[in-house]
Amino acid sequence: MSPTLDTRPRLIALMGPTASGKSAYALELAQRLNGEIVSVDSALVYRGLDIGAAKPTRDEQARLPHHLMDVRDPWQPYSAAEFEVDAAVAIDGIAARGKLPILAGGTGLYFRALLEGLAAMPKADATQRAAITAEAELRGWAALHEELTRVDPAAAQRIHTTDAQRIQRALEVYRLSGRAISAWQADARPHAPRWKVLKLVLAPPDRGVLHARIEQRFDAMLAEGFLDEVRALRALPELARHAAPLELPAIRAVGYRQAWRFLDGDIDAGTFREQAIAATRQLAKRQFTWLRGELDARWFDPVTHRTQLDAAVAGFVGSPRT
């Protein structure tokens, strides 16, 4: 009996921690393989978050199409469920044009939503979120994390005590439904695989190398005018009059929250730099935790393992459709 032809469109998913070289390699691959890039990054969806979010430059974006960047203003919400729909539309459009979709980013929830599907848990509730934010202002996020430990220890173990956004969402789901978010997630129904996917994790084997890259990149961002970028955000009328701008997902992005506090006069320049780099390293740590769960992904350092990385791509793109 002859093997069944696999006619699903191919796509390459470039995953990895922040500052690991995903964007540069995605751009190179897309140019070499007639591809288009789909951003899988929860900061790049926001207009105005450019330097601090390491968004591809205008020149880089002009070389070939990039999707799911600059789709929301920084005061507007954007969910993983919305990303799931928007990314699928972008991927199908790229494939229909005869080009190769290349996903690049480090937002694990977005990758999971697109490739595996999300649980049908309660939607965001503005009233409940406002109540949780008010509690956090009084008690601190660490205290709310302790509450989460009592009602959902599995989620609390995965969520860092400083990860306000995920603590808020987990408590919101529990308070709305009386059921732990970890239980909802366990019930998620996986998608039927719509695409044939090559998952590649780009990460240096030495964590110290990544930490050095993070520090160097942040200093380069400062030199490029990151603080001026944040000043421009603060001057936007919608953000200037917002009651709690630091609670917006866009401003929670690493670096932006710390820059906002520095411009408010809450911390000095040295503390700002130190806290922003530390927050970026914590983000990378959380990303590594997620990436270790991607058992079907292949790991490469795009610098020292470049030959093997290129061979993995060539084998996938040129492999027979069987």
C-alpha positions in Angstrom: 0.0 0.0 0.0 1.5 3.4 -1.0 2.0 6.0 1.7 -0.7 8.7 2.0 0.4 12.1 0.5 0.7 14.8 3.1 -0.7 17.9 1.4 -0.8 20.2 4.4 1.1 23.5 4.0 4.5 23.6 5.7 5.5 26.2 8.2 8.6 26.8 10.3 8.2 27.9 13.9 11.3 29.7 15.3 10.9 29.7 19.1 13.3 30.8 21.8 14.1 33.1 24.6 14.4 36.8 24.2 17.7 38.1 22.6 18.4 34.6 21.1 18.5 35.8 17.4 15.1 34.6 16.3 14.2 37.7 14.3 17.5 37.9 12.4 17.3 34.3 11.4 13.7 34.5 10.5 14.4 37.4 8.1 17.3 35.5 6.5 15.2 32.4 6.1 12.3 34.3 4.6 14.5 36.0 2.1 16.3 32.7 1.2 13.2 30.5 1.0 10.6 32.9 -0.4 8.8 33.2 2.9 6.8 35.7 4.9 7.2 36.2 8.7 4.4 35.9 11.3 5.3 37.5 14.6 4.5 35.5 17.7 5.3 38.2 20.2 2.8 39.8 22.6 4.7 43.1 22.6 5.1 43.5 18.9 1.3 43.6 18.4 1.4 47.1 19.8 2.0 50.3 17.9 4.7 52.5 19.4 6.5 49.6 21.1 9.5 49.5 18.7 13.0 50.0 20.2 12.2 48.5 23.6 10.4 45.5 22.0 13.2 44.9 19.5 10.7 45.2 16.7 12.2 44.7 13.2 13.2 48.1 11.7 11.2 49.7 8.9 14.0 48.7 6.5 13.7 45.1 7.6 10.0 45.1 7.3 10.2 46.6 3.9 12.3 43.7 2.6 9.4 41.3 2.9 6.0 41.1 4.5 5.7 40.8 8.3 2.4 39.9 9.9 0.8 40.6 13.3 2.9 43.6 14.2 1.3 47.0 15.0 -2.2 45.6 15.1 -3.3 47.3 18.3 -2.7 50.7 20.1 -1.0 50.3 23.4 -4.2 51.0 25.4 -6.2 48.3 23.6 -6.4 44.6 24.7 -5.3 41.7 22.5 -5.8 38.1 23.6 -4.3 34.8 22.7 -7.6 33.8 21.3 -7.5 36.8 18.9 -4.0 35.8 17.9 -5.1 32.3 17.2 -7.6 33.5 14.6 -5.4 36.3 13.1 -2.3 34.1 12.8 -4.3 31.3 11.1 -5.6 33.7 8.6 -2.1 35.1 7.9 -0.6 31.6 7.6 -3.3 30.4 5.2 -2.9 33.6 3.1 0.9 33.1 2.9 0.5 29.5 1.9 -2.1 30.4 -0.7 0.4 32.8 -2.3 2.9 29.9 -2.6 5.2 31.2 0.0 6.6 29.7 3.2 5.1 30.9 6.5 7.8 31.5 9.1 6.6 32.0 12.7 9.1 33.8 15.0 8.7 34.8 18.6 8.9 33.9 22.2 5.3 34.2 23.5 4.5 30.6 24.4 0.8 31.2 25.0 0.5 32.4 21.4 2.3 29.4 20.0 0.1 27.1 22.1 -3.1 28.8 21.0 -2.2 28.5 17.4 -0.7 25.1 17.2 -2.6 23.3 20.0 -5.8 25.3 20.7 -7.0 27.0 23.9 -9.4 25.9 26.6 -12.9 27.3 26.5 -12.4 29.2 29.8 -14.3 32.3 30.9 -13.6 35.5 28.9 -11.9 38.5 30.4 -14.1 40.5 32.8 -13.2 44.2 33.2 -15.0 44.5 36.6 -13.2 41.5 38.0 -9.8 42.6 36.7 -10.3 46.1 38.1 -11.0 44.5 41.5 -7.9 42.3 41.4 -5.8 45.3 40.4 -7.1 47.3 43.3 -6.3 44.4 45.7 -2.8 44.2 44.3 -2.2 47.9 44.9 -3.2 47.4 48.6 -1.7 44.0 49.3 0.9 43.5 46.5 1.1 40.9 43.8 3.1 38.5 46.1 0.1 38.3 48.4 -2.2 37.5 45.5 0.3 34.9 44.3 -0.1 33.3 47.8 -3.9 33.3 47.3 -3.4 31.6 44.0 -1.2 29.0 45.7 -4.2 28.1 47.9 -6.8 27.9 45.1 -4.7 26.6 42.3 -1.3 25.3 43.4 -0.5 23.9 39.9 -0.8 27.3 38.3 1.0 29.0 41.1 4.0 26.7 40.6 4.2 27.8 37.0 3.6 31.5 37.5 6.3 33.7 39.0 5.4 35.9 41.9 6.2 39.0 39.9 4.2 38.0 36.8 1.2 40.2 37.5 -0.6 39.6 34.2 -0.7 35.8 34.6 -1.6 36.0 38.4 -4.5 38.3 37.5 -5.8 36.1 34.8 -5.6 32.9 36.9 -7.4 34.5 39.8 -9.9 36.1 37.4 -10.8 32.7 36.0 -11.1 31.1 39.4 -13.3 33.9 40.8 -15.6 33.9 37.7 -16.0 30.1 37.4 -15.0 28.6 40.8 -12.6 26.4 38.9 -8.8 26.5 38.7 -7.3 27.8 35.5 -5.0 24.7 35.4 -8.1 22.5 35.3 -9.5 24.5 32.4 -6.2 24.2 30.6 -6.1 20.5 31.1 -9.4 20.2 29.3 -8.1 22.1 26.2 -8.9 20.2 23.0 -5.9 20.0 20.7 -6.4 21.2 17.1 -6.3 18.7 14.3 -2.9 19.5 12.8 -3.6 22.0 9.9 0.0 22.5 9.0 3.1 20.4 8.9 5.4 22.2 11.4 9.1 22.2 12.0 9.7 23.6 15.5 13.2 25.0 16.1 14.3 26.5 19.4 17.1 29.0 19.0 19.0 29.4 22.2 22.7 29.4 23.3 23.6 26.4 25.5 25.3 28.7 28.0 22.8 30.8 29.9 25.6 33.3 30.7 26.0 34.0 27.0 22.3 34.9 26.7 22.5 37.1 29.8 25.4 39.0 28.2 23.4 39.4 25.0 20.4 40.7 27.0 22.6 43.3 28.7 24.3 44.4 25.5 21.0 44.7 23.6 19.4 46.8 26.4 22.3 49.2 26.4 22.0 49.4 22.6 18.3 50.2 23.0 19.1 53.0 25.3 21.5 54.4 22.8 18.9 54.2 20.1 16.5 56.3 22.0 14.4 53.9 24.1 13.6 56.5 26.7 12.4 59.0 24.1 10.1 56.2 22.8 8.6 55.8 26.2 8.2 59.6 26.6 6.2 59.6 23.3 4.0 56.8 24.7 3.4 58.8 27.9 2.4 61.8 25.8 -0.4 59.9 24.0 -3.7 61.3 25.3 -5.2 57.8 25.9 -2.3 56.8 28.0 -1.8 60.2 29.7 -5.3 60.1 31.1 -5.4 56.3 31.8 -6.0 55.6 35.5 -3.5 52.8 35.7 -1.2 52.7 32.7 1.3 50.4 34.4 -1.4 47.7 34.4 -1.9 47.7 30.7 -0.4 44.7 29.0 1.6 46.9 26.6 3.3 48.8 29.4 3.9 45.7 31.3 6.3 44.6 28.6 9.8 44.2 30.0 11.7 47.4 30.0 8.7 49.7 29.4 7.3 49.3 33.0 10.7 50.1 34.4 11.3 53.0 32.0 7.8 54.4 33.0 8.7 54.3 36.7 12.1 56.0 36.0 10.3 58.8 34.1 7.9 59.1 37.0 10.9 59.7 39.3 10.3 56.6 41.3 13.7 55.1 40.6 17.1 56.5 39.5 18.8 55.7 36.2 21.0 53.0 37.6 18.1 51.2 39.2 16.1 51.5 36.0 18.8 49.8 34.0 19.4 47.1 36.6 15.6 46.3 37.0 15.0 46.3 33.3 17.8 43.8 32.6 16.7 41.7 35.6 13.1 41.6 34.3 14.4 40.6 30.8 16.4 37.8 32.3 13.4 36.6 34.3 11.4 36.6 31.1 14.0 34.5 29.4 13.9 32.1 32.4 10.1 31.7 32.0 10.5 31.2 28.3 13.0 28.4 28.9 10.6 26.7 31.2 7.9 26.7 28.5 10.4 25.6 25.8 11.5 22.6 27.7 7.9 21.3 27.4 8.1 21.5 23.6 9.2 17.9 23.3 9.0 17.9 19.5 11.2 20.9 19.0 14.9 20.8 18.0 17.4 23.0 19.8 20.2 25.0 18.1 22.4 27.9 18.9 22.1 30.0 15.7 25.8 31.1 16.1 27.7 27.9 17.1 25.3 25.4 15.5 24.5 27.3 12.3 25.5 24.4 10.0 23.2 21.9 11.8 20.4 24.5 12.0 20.5 25.2 8.2 20.6 21.5 7.5 17.5 20.9 9.6 15.6 23.6 7.7 16.8 22.2 4.3 15.7 18.7 5.2 12.3 19.9 6.2 11.7 22.2 3.2 13.1 19.7 0.7 11.6 16.6 2.2 9.0 14.7 0.2 5.3 15.2 1.1 4.7 11.8 2.6 
